[in-house]
Amino acid sequence: MNSKLKLAIILFFLILLFFIGIVLASEYINMNKIKTEYPDLPEDTYNFRKDSLRVWAIRLILQFLIPLLFLISRLSYRIRYFVENNKSLFLTGLLYGVIFFTIMFLVNLPLDYYSSFYLKHKYGLSNQTLGRWIEVTLKSFVVNDLIISLFIFFPFYLIYRSPRMWWLQLSFLAIPFIIFMVFISPFVIDPIFNKYTSIENEKLGREITELLHKADIQDAKIYKVDKSKDTKTMNAYMTGIFHSKRIVLWDTTINNLEEREVLSITAHEIGHYVKGHIWKNIFLSSIGTILLFFLIYITSAWILDLSNGVFGVRKLYDIAAVPLLILVLNFYSFISLPITNYFSREMEIEADAYEIILTEDRKSAASAMEKLYKESLGLPRPSNIFKIWYHTHPTLEERVEFYKNYPIE
């Protein structure tokens, strides 16, 4: 391995550890300030935050360390050598993907269990049984990982056929796929994990229908999803496009909030659709995908060139380069978070504004948000660096202040 590549890897992990240290220090300082400003917050709120930060730090390191270990140990090369089928790139990719993603799944399983099951039960945030957790985890593995194995050969086919322009071709093919997933997910993916039932004919459903008529999207469907078997936290969302669009309320939201508060949350989700945020996200994702694939093309070629074959991979069209592509993808996804989350927070502000205009109910909007944070043991605000890097929404303090002061026309 070239000394430049060694130095780049060492420097990256040192900077990553420094970043983690800065974030942890900032978060602990922020929590000490919040304790003074909000003396009534339960101690579990701080303990849950501290445990969650430990999980975040470990997961952040692992998302770079694991694919790197696949490369420098030549494990990826050995898997490809074991499954290689000279007559079928599809079969090679399928078998490689099944083995690779299974190993990744098993390596991450202890941390996933600790964060999504143990901690949630420790702090009273989950109703989920162990059997249900296993069911959801295995379903996620099949949907998110094993299905990818069926198509993992295709990018490498493009790289082989067009080594200089594959990134652009793959980008253009990914855009309609993104739109297709937005359309098909509510019908095909979501019901795999939970049961969706219509509430259009219930009293709350009729109230929501009035909001939809007021917003001129009366063809949207209204559903309740049985999230209470998984969590005690609350949420709602609007998904889909064209005839697939639907309002989805977690049953925990319906059960734990007043009707006016549920309507406020629903109005916020309607705001996302009316303001075109689904299409804006598709557009931004499409532009981001083109840029991302170009950067992956440049960076992965640079890494392979400096590796001098130490990974057992000399060409990017080798299936054994999967961990390399994942490593580079994770890197650019990580450094782009402040940009993507900035746009996300701006869209949330627009949806908050539409919520107030649609319902003309500031009090319910603020109280609903306060209850959501309270039930999920959320802090009124994170540290500034954590907000910039990771927050997709404005802080609780910012949203409550916004609800109080936004002018109703």
N, C-alpha and C positions, 0 to 999 in steps of 0.2 A: 504494500500500500504506500502510495506517495506520501511524503512527509507533510505536504500541504493539506491533504485530505485528513490525515491524523490530527493535525493542528486544528483544522476546522471542526472536527467532531469534538475534540476536547474543549475548545473554546465555546462551542454551542452548549454543551452540558454544564459548563461553568456559569455561562450567562443564564441558563435555565434555572440553576440552583440559586443564583443571585436574585432572579426575578421572583422565585418562590419565597425566598427569605424576605424580600421587600413587601410582597403581598401579605404574608403572615404577620409581619411586624405592623403593617398598616392596619390590618384587621383587628389585631389585639388592642392597638391604641384606640381605634374607633369604638370597640366594645367598651373600653373603660370610660370613654366620653358618654356613650349612650347610657351606661349605668347611672351616671350623675343626672342626665337629662330625663331619663325615664325610670325612676326608682321602682315603679310597680311591675316592670317586666319580670316574668318568672325566671329563675336561674336556669331552668331547662332550655330557655331560648339561647342563652350564651353557651351552654354545654353542647347543645346540638350544633350550633355554629362551629364550635371548635372541632368537634368530631368530623363534621362535614368538610372543613378545611383540610384536615389531615388526609381524608379520602381524596380530595381534589389534588393535593400535592403529589400523592403517590400515583394517582391515575395519569397526571400530566407527565411525570417522568416515564411511566411505563409505555405511554403511547409512542414514545420515541425509542426507548430502550429495547422493547420487544422486537420490533421489525429489524433494528440494527443487529441484535443478537442472531436473528435468523440468517442475516447476511454474513457476519464475520465468523460464525461457527460453521458456515456452509450447510446448515440444516436445510435451507431452502433449495440449494443445489442438490442435496441428497434426496429430498422428496421428489424433485423433478426427475432425477435420474431413475428413481424407483418406479415412477408411474409413466415414464415417457413411452409414447406410442408414435412411432415414426409415420404411421399411416393416418393418424387422426389427431389434429391439434385440439379438436373439441374434446375428445376423450382424455387427452393429456391434461387439458385445462380443468376438466370436470374432476378428475381424480386428485389432481394437485389441490384444487380449491377445497374439496371435502376434507382432505388431510390438514391443510394449512389452517383453515378456519376452525376446524375442530380443536387443533392445538391452541389457537388463540382463545377460543371459547373456554377451554379448560384452564388456561393460565389466568384468565381474568375472572374466573368463576368465584374464587374466594373473596376477592374485593367486591364483586357484584353482590354476593350474598351479604357481606358485612354492611354495605352501604344501602342496599335496597330492601333488605329484610331485617337484619339484626338491629340496625340503628333506628329504623322506622318503628319497630316494636318497642325498643328501649325507651323511646320518647313518646309513645302513645299515638303515633301518626298513622298506624296501619291496622287494618282488620284482617289482613291477608294470612291465610293458613300456609304452612310450608308446602303442602301439596299444590295449592294454587300458585305459589311463587315458582315452583318447579315447572308447572304447566306453562305459565307466561314466559318464563326464561327459555324453555325449549321451543316454544312457538316463535319467539323473537329470533332465536338462533336459526330456525328453519327459514323464516321469512326473510331475514336480513342477511344471512350468510350463505346458507346452502343454495338458495335460489341464485345468488350471485355466481356460484360455481358453474351454473349452467351456461353463463354468458361470459365467463372470465377469459375464454379463448379469443373473443372478438377484438378487444383492443390490441392484443399481440398479433393478430392477423393483419390489422391495419398498420401496425408498426413495421411488420415484415414487408408488406406491400408498398408502403410509402413512408420510409424512415424519416423524411424531412417534413412531411405535411400531415402526419397521422393525427397530431394534436388538434389541427383545425377540422379535419374530417370527423374526428370523434366528438368534438364540441358541437358541430352542427347536428350530429345524430343524437346527442344528449338532450338538446333543447326540446324536440317533440316528445322525448321520453319523460322529461320533467313535467310537461303539460299533461301528458297521458296519466302520470301518477297522481297529479292533483285531481284529475277527473275521476279516476277509477278507485282511488284509495278509500273514499267513503263507502263504496259498495262492496269492495273485495277484501281490503286489508283490515280495516277497522273492526268488522264483525268477527274476525278470527279471534280477537282477544276479549271482546265484551258483547253483551246483549244490548241492542238498541230497540227501544219501544217508542211509538209515537205518543205525543201528549197534545196533539192538535185539538182534540175534542174535550180536554180537561179545562178547568177554569183558567189556570195559568197559561195553557196553550192558546186559549182565546185572547188573553191579554197580550201575549207575544205576537199573535197574528195581527192585532191592531197596530203594534209597533212596525211590523213588516209592511203593512199597507201604508202606514204613514211614511215609511222610507222607500215605498214603491218597489219593493222586492217581495211581493206577496206570494210568489211561486216557490219560495224557500220552504223546505220541510222543517218540522220541529221534533227533536228527539230527546229522550232521556236515556242515559247510559248507566249501567249498574256498576259504577266505580266504587261503591261502598264496600264491595267484597275485596277490594284491593287497598283502599286508603280512606283516611278520615279527612283528608284535605279536600278543597273545593276548587272547581274550575268550570269553565264553559268555553266553547269555541265555535267559530263558523268555518266551514270547510267546503270544498267543492267549487265548481264553476258551472255555468249554464244550468241544465236541469239537475245536476248533482248537488247543487248548493243546499246546505242544511245547517240549522242551528242545533248544537248539541250541548245539553246541560248535564253535568254530572248529577247523579241523584243526591250526592252529599250537599251540593249547592242548593238544590230544591228543599232538602230536609232541614238545613241549618240556617237559612236566610229568610228574612221576611219577603213577602211577595214583591214589594216595591224595590227591594235590593236585588232580587233576581232579575227584575225587569231592567234595572240599571246595568247590570253586568251583560245582559242580553243586548241592550242597546249599544254597548261598547263593541260587542262582536259584530253587530250589524254595521257599525261604523267602519270596521275593517273592510267589509264588502263594498259599501257605498263609496268609500274613498278609493276603491280600486287597489287595495293593498295586495290582494292575491295576484293580480296581474303585474303590479309593480315588483313583487317578489319574484315572479317568473322572469320578468325582464332583467332584474338585477342578477338573478341566479344565472341567466343565460350569458350575460356579459362577463360575470365572474367566472363562469365555467371556461369560457374561451381564454381568458387571461390565465386562469389556474392551469389549464392543460399546456399552455405555452411555457409557463414557468417550470412545470414538471418536465417538459421536453428538454429545456435548456439545462436545468439543474441535474436531472438524472443522467444525462449524457456526460456532464462534467464529472460527476461522481464515478461513473463507470470508467471514464478515461483515466482518472487518477487512482482507481482501485488496483490497477495492474493485475486483474484477474483473481484477486485474493478472495472474492466472494464466490468464485466458481461461475460467475456470470460475466460474459464479455460483450454480449449484445442485448439491447433493450428488449428485443422481441423474444428473448428466452423467458419462458413461464416462471423460471426461478427468480426473475426480477420483480415479482409481485411485492415482496417486502420493501424493496427499494422505492417503488412507486407509492406505496402506502406511507413510507417514511417521509418522502418529499411532500406528499399530499397533506400529511399531518402538520408538517412544518409551515406550509403556506396558509393552511386553514387557521393555525394558531396565530400567526402574525397578522392575519387579516381580521381577527375578531373585533378589534376596536372600530374598524370601519363598518363591518356588517351590523354590529350591535348598535352603532350610532344611528344608522338608518332605521333599525328596528324600533329604537326608542322614539324617534321622530314620528313613526307611524302610530305608535301607541298613544302619543300625545294627540295626534289627529283624531284617533278613535275616541279618546277621552272627551275631546271637545264635541264630537258628534253625539256622544252619549248624553251630555248635558243639554244640548240643543233639542234632542229627540224626546227626552223625558221631562226636561225642565225640573229636575229633582236633584239638587246638589247634595242634600242631606243623605239620601239613600245611596248615592254614588260613593260618598266618603265612608259611610258606615259599613257598606258592603266590602270595600277595600280593606278597612281596618279588621273586619272579621276574617277575611281571607288570610291576611298576614298572621293574625293571632292564632288561628287554627293550624297553620303550617309552621308555627314557631319562627316566623320571619322577623328580622330586625327592621326597624324603621328606615335604616339606610346602611349600605356597606361603606367601606373605605372608598375613596375616590378612584384609586387605581383598579380596584375590583369592579367598580361600577363601569368604568371606561372599557375594561377588557371583557367583562362577562355578562353585564346586565342587559337583557333584551328589553326591559321595561324601566320606566322611571322609578325612583324609590317611592316607598309609601309616603314619606314626608312630602315629596314633590307632587305626588298625585292628589293627596288630600288638599294641599295648598292650591293646586290648580283647580280642583272642583269648587273650592270656596270662592275663587276670584274670577273664573272665566265668565265673561259677559254673555248673558242669554239674549239673543237678538229678538 
